[in-house]
Amino acid sequence: MVEQAPTLVGQSPAFLKALEEISNIAELSKPALIVGERGTGKELFAARLHYLSPRWDSVYLQLNCATLTETLLETELFGHEAGAFTGATRRHLGRFERASSGTLFLDELATTSQRVQEKILRVIEYGEFERVGGSNTIQTDVRIVAATNEDLPTLAQEGKFRIDLLDRLAFDVITLPPLRERAEDILLLAEHFAVNMANELKRELFPGFSDSATNILMEHHWPGNVRELKNVVERAVYRNNPSDLVEEIVLDPFESPFRLRNNELQKNTENSNTQEIVLPVNIREQVEEFETSILRAALEKAKFNQRKTAELLGLTYNQVRNTLRKYSISTSESDGSNTKG
């Protein structure tokens, strides 16, 4: 549990605007929605919101909704009674009950099922719920702060996210800027992470970055945002001679002449690109065949782990799930039973 408002580093206009929005909404007890790409620090902004609020001295709980199955998520949020299911030998208090009078941060809310969304909506609207397997209504006074890296309005239009829940969560929406839109903050953050890493390594000081290293940091697009920058800088400091300026910046630690590559996926893609086209052709069938072949190859490479499959294809987890449903790809390996990231 965080005991005080976390330190957030930055001076760019976009960053300062997000900080101001967090400070403004912190005074209320309304739900808040924090939106941003992966690695932009949504959990840090959520913690800051709590510790700037009147609830700062009460409990602050966090839960990543994407890490649990629907059943486990439901019991973790709402609790369960003894005997509610096999293995439930005692009563379990859920996060909504334990966080009463405080704040509950729900990360990756877009991954939740319609059933869970409906129960969350009831908590927001009426401040009540039942434990799984129970019939008694439990009252709770909890502030919900949710976060997502998905476009919830689009998901709501497609029927994949409850629009009434979105309406309640969107009392105010704080959109965090990606690092590429915070150019003024890149070196500031890099220095901050480097000093912390030097301290962790028990070094007397951090000598700084060379000009070439600085140029690499400033020119990189940072698709992984602040989280990626932190990893890159910490790796550079760890590998560097303590008394020398940091010269080497390794952006991709997997890069090697002996790197293991997805040869099967690459081969399938190349074959599809070079295959002779005979007209006339049904383009929809050809596109479906092309997409499914790549999807199946990626699934096999990822051992049917849908989150790793999404990474291989440059898609989100939800996009992979939707594509599987679209083409009715449902096997014992990829029917959703193996989705741990």
Rosetta blueprint (number, residue, H / E / L):
1 M L
2 V L
3 E L
4 Q L
5 A L
6 P L
7 T L
8 L L
9 V L
10 G L
11 Q L
12 S L
13 P H
14 A H
15 F H
16 L H
17 K H
18 A H
19 L H
20 E H
21 E H
22 I H
23 S H
24 N H
25 I H
26 A H
27 E L
28 L L
29 S L
30 K L
31 P L
32 A E
33 L E
34 I E
35 V E
36 G L
37 E L
38 R L
39 G L
40 T L
41 G L
42 K H
43 E H
44 L H
45 F H
46 A H
47 A H
48 R H
49 L H
50 H H
51 Y H
52 L L
53 S L
54 P L
55 R L
56 W L
57 D L
58 S L
59 V L
60 Y E
61 L E
62 Q E
63 L E
64 N E
65 C H
66 A H
67 T H
68 L L
69 T L
70 E H
71 T H
72 L H
73 L H
74 E H
75 T H
76 E H
77 L H
78 F H
79 G L
80 H E
81 E L
82 A L
83 G L
84 A L
85 F L
86 T L
87 G L
88 A L
89 T L
90 R L
91 R L
92 H E
93 L L
94 G L
95 R H
96 F H
97 E H
98 R H
99 A L
100 S L
101 S L
102 G L
103 T E
104 L E
105 F E
106 L E
107 D E
108 E L
109 L H
110 A H
111 T H
112 T L
113 S L
114 Q H
115 R H
116 V H
117 Q H
118 E H
119 K H
120 I H
121 L H
122 R H
123 V H
124 I H
125 E H
126 Y H
127 G L
128 E E
129 F E
130 E E
131 R L
132 V E
133 G L
134 G L
135 S L
136 N L
137 T E
138 I E
139 Q E
140 T L
141 D L
142 V L
143 R E
144 I E
145 V E
146 A E
147 A E
148 T E
149 N L
150 E L
151 D L
152 L H
153 P H
154 T H
155 L H
156 A H
157 Q H
158 E L
159 G L
160 K L
161 F L
162 R L
163 I H
164 D H
165 L H
166 L H
167 D H
168 R H
169 L H
170 A L
171 F L
172 D L
173 V E
174 I E
175 T E
176 L L
177 P L
178 P L
179 L H
180 R H
181 E H
182 R L
183 A H
184 E H
185 D H
186 I H
187 L H
188 L H
189 L H
190 A H
191 E H
192 H H
193 F H
194 A H
195 V H
196 N H
197 M H
198 A H
199 N H
200 E H
201 L L
202 K L
203 R L
204 E L
205 L L
206 F L
207 P L
208 G L
209 F E
210 S L
211 D H
212 S H
213 A H
214 T H
215 N H
216 I H
217 L H
218 M H
219 E H
220 H L
221 H L
222 W L
223 P L
224 G L
225 N H
226 V H
227 R H
228 E H
229 L H
230 K H
231 N H
232 V H
233 V H
234 E H
235 R H
236 A H
237 V H
238 Y H
239 R H
240 N L
241 N L
242 P L
243 S L
244 D L
245 L L
246 V E
247 E L
248 E L
249 I L
250 V L
251 L L
252 D L
253 P L
254 F L
255 E L
256 S L
257 P L
258 F L
259 R L
260 L L
261 R L
262 N L
263 N H
264 E H
265 L H
266 Q H
267 K H
268 N H
269 T H
270 E H
271 N H
272 S H
273 N H
274 T H
275 Q L
276 E L
277 I L
278 V L
279 L L
280 P L
281 V L
282 N L
283 I H
284 R H
285 E H
286 Q H
287 V H
288 E H
289 E H
290 F H
291 E H
292 T H
293 S H
294 I H
295 L H
296 R H
297 A H
298 A H
299 L H
300 E H
301 K H
302 A L
303 K L
304 F L
305 N L
306 Q H
307 R H
308 K H
309 T H
310 A H
311 E H
312 L H
313 L H
314 G L
315 L L
316 T L
317 Y H
318 N H
319 Q H
320 V H
321 R H
322 N H
323 T H
324 L H
325 R H
326 K H
327 Y L
328 S L
329 I L
330 S L
331 T L
332 S L
333 E L
334 S L
335 D L
336 G L
337 S L
338 N L
339 T L
340 K L
341 G L
